[in-house]
C-alpha cells in the first residue's frame, strides 16, 4: 500500500478534510481533537482542563478501552478512527507579566479557540477570554489588542511568538490529541488484511509522532529561552485546578459517563 501525503492544509482545513472523508473525496487525515469533537461530541471530554497529569497518563487512557470506544463512535458519522497521535499539552504565553497562579491572570486578554470549554476555562481562571481565529490572533498580538494566547510549545516556536510574548507558563492546562481518521468510503474498500495493516501502522505512527513531538518540544523550549523568553516551568498547578472546578460542574455531564470513567482510570 502506498500513501500520498498532502501537507500544510493543501487539501483544506480540518473540518473540510473530515467532510471530504465522509463523502469519499479525501481518504485519510491527521485531525486535531477539537474539529473531530464537532462530529462526535463525546470526544470533547479530552478538552477539559487539567484532565491528564502527564503524557503517559493520557496515552494510557487513549490507547486503552476508553480511547478505543471513542474512536469506534466515529463510525456513526461515516468516519473510521484509527489511532491517537498528539499536538501536545497547551501552555499559556503573554506579553504583560509572569504568571504563576490564577491571581496573576486577572484581566489578561487571552485569545482562545472558538470553543466554549476553552472560553469558560480561561474565564474561570480570571482572564478575559477572547475567542478568535488564529490568523486574527497573530495580528492582534503584534498590535497589542490581546495580551496572550495558549498553544503547544511547537506552535509558540514555529510562529516565533517570543517576538510579541515575553512570558510563557508551562501550565499544561489541556492535552490535545490529533487523531488518525479515515473516511468510511475509503476504509470499506480495503480488504480485511489491509485494514489490519493500516490500523497497526497508524498506532505505530502515532507512538513515533509522540516521541518526536516530545524531543522537539524540549529543543524548542531551549531555543525560546535562548531568545529571551521567560519560561515558568513549575506554576502552581493545584491553584489552577481548584479554579477550574466550575468548568467540570458545567460540562462534566455532557459527555455521558466518559469523564467519571477517565477519572477512575487515572487513579
C-alpha positions, 0 to 999 in steps of 0.5 A: 500500500502506498500513501500520498501525503498532502501537507500544510492544509493543501487539501483544506482545513480540518473540518473540510478534510473530515467532510471530504472523508465522509463523502469519499473525496479525501481518504485519510487525515491527521485531525486535531481533537477539537474539529473531530469533537464537532462530529462526535461530541463525546470526544470533547471530554479530552478538552477539559482542563487539567484532565491528564497529569502527564503524557503517559497518563493520557496515552494510557487512557487513549490507547486503552478501552476508553480511547478505543470506544471513542474512536469506534463512535466515529463510525456513526458519522461515516468516519473510521478512527484509527489511532491517537497521535498528539499536538501536545499539552497547551501552555499559556504565553503573554506579553504583560507579566509572569504568571504563576497562579490564577491571581496573576491572570486577572484581566489578561486578554487571552485569545482562545479557540472558538470553543466554549470549554476553552472560553469558560476555562480561561474565564474561570481562571480570571482572564478575559477570554477572547475567542478568535481565529488564529490568523486574527490572533497573530495580528492582534498580538503584534498590535497589542489588542490581546495580551496572550494566547495558549498553544503547544510549545511547537506552535509558540516556536514555529510562529516565533511568538517570543517576538510579541510574548515575553512570558510563557507558563508551562501550565499544561492546562489541556492535552490535545490529541490529533487523531488518525481518521479515515473516511468510511468510503475509503476504509470499506474498500480495503480488504480485511488484511489491509485494514489490519495493516493500516490500523497497526501502522497508524498506532505505530505512527502515532507512538513515533509522532509522540516521541518526536513531538516530545524531543522537539518540544524540549529543543524548542523550549531551549531555543525560546529561552535562548531568545529571551523568553521567560519560561515558568516551568513549575506554576502552581498547578493545584491553584489552577485546578481548584479554579477550574472546578466550575468548568467540570460542574458545567460540562462534566455531564455532557459527555455521558459517563466518559469523564467519571470513567477517565477519572477512575482510570487515572487513579 
